[in-house]
Amino acid sequence: MTVSYTSGCRQRADSLIRVQGARVNNLKDVSVEIPKRRLTVFTGVSGSGKSSLVFGTIAAESQRLINETYSAFLQNFMAAMARPEVDVLEGLTTAIIVDQERMGANPRSTVGTATDANAMLRVLFSRLGKPHIGSSNAFSFNIPTRRASGAMTTEKGERFEKKVVRDVVYQGGMCPRREGMGRVSDIDLKELFDDTKSLNEGALMVPGYTADGWHMRTFAAAGLEPKKPIRKYKAKSHCPKSR
């Protein structure tokens, strides 16, 4: 296992994470000093102890220390975490642990949204950024493009001016078809019914809808022709007009 980081001035003691005698899993008395506020890369072949040092030792102890700050009442509902096998582990602060697994079912659930870093970055760029093409909404993945027409009232001091707007476009970055999710969720009608069959022939393939069931009798009583194939129905209602 190799630990590499950017070079610079000599690090102070409070700007280092000091690990001495780490023995988690396959580690054998590993000692290392990791600089804070810098990008550090752990490289090595599979099984060399990268995850044991980063996740099993440093991140595990950071999480354990955070849990100890909670009240005794809350700690009763939390999983007990043992101290990692290490002689000295100093300089730890709050850690954000990013695993290789998805955080949730929604692809928009990222490290930025879970830690509120995304909201802070948006505020930062809204204050310091200088967009050159359209508004900031044009680069947002969850805001669609909108069009408007009609009358618009603008406020100028204590006066209000009303003017007719023919067509105004508010640019957005979200695809209207995929809704910014990268995929389309839709219903496959072929899985619900077979349009070559009639209701009596079992055209509906939805569980619970059988040709001799009460649903079909209800459809027939409403005016649908149970012997007619689904594809021959028209878009307009086939129910008889009320008298």
PEURMO-V768247 format. One record per backbone hydrogen bond with DSSP energy under -1.0 kcal/mol. CO is the residue of the C=O (numbers start at 1). NH is the residue of the N-H. E is the energy in kcal/mol with one decimal. If there is no record, write none. Layout:
co: {CO CO}
nh: {NH NH}
e: {E E}
//
This chain:
co: {2 4 12 15 17 18 19 20 20 22 24 30 32 34 41 43 45 49 50 51 51 53 54 55 57 58 59 60 61 62 63 64 66 67 71 72 74 84 85 88 90 106 108 110 111 112 116 117 118 119 120 121 122 123 124 125 135 136 137 137 143 146 148 150 152 154 156 159 161 163 165 168 170 175 178 188 189 189 192 194 195 197 198 199 203 206 210 213 214 215 216 217 218 219 220 225 226 229 230}
nh: {43 41 15 36 34 90 32 87 88 30 27 22 19 17 4 2 48 53 54 55 56 58 59 60 61 62 63 64 65 66 67 68 69 70 75 76 77 86 23 20 18 109 110 114 115 118 120 121 122 123 124 125 126 127 128 129 138 139 140 173 174 170 168 165 163 161 159 156 154 152 150 148 146 179 181 191 192 193 205 197 231 230 203 202 194 209 213 217 218 219 220 221 222 224 223 228 200 232 233}
e: {-2.8 -2.5 -1.4 -2.8 -2.8 -2.2 -2.3 -1.3 -2.1 -1.9 -2.3 -2.6 -3.1 -2.9 -2.3 -3.7 -1.8 -1.8 -2.6 -1.7 -2.3 -2.3 -2.9 -1.0 -1.9 -2.1 -2.4 -2.0 -2.2 -1.8 -2.3 -1.4 -1.3 -1.2 -2.2 -1.1 -1.4 -1.4 -3.3 -2.6 -1.8 -2.1 -1.1 -2.4 -1.7 -2.4 -1.6 -2.3 -2.1 -2.0 -2.2 -2.8 -2.0 -1.3 -2.5 -2.3 -1.4 -1.5 -1.6 -1.1 -2.1 -3.3 -3.1 -4.8 -2.6 -2.9 -2.2 -3.1 -3.1 -3.1 -3.2 -2.5 -2.5 -1.8 -2.1 -1.7 -1.3 -1.9 -2.9 -1.7 -2.5 -2.3 -1.5 -1.2 -2.3 -2.2 -1.6 -1.1 -1.9 -2.3 -2.5 -2.1 -1.3 -2.0 -1.2 -1.4 -2.6 -1.4 -1.7}
//
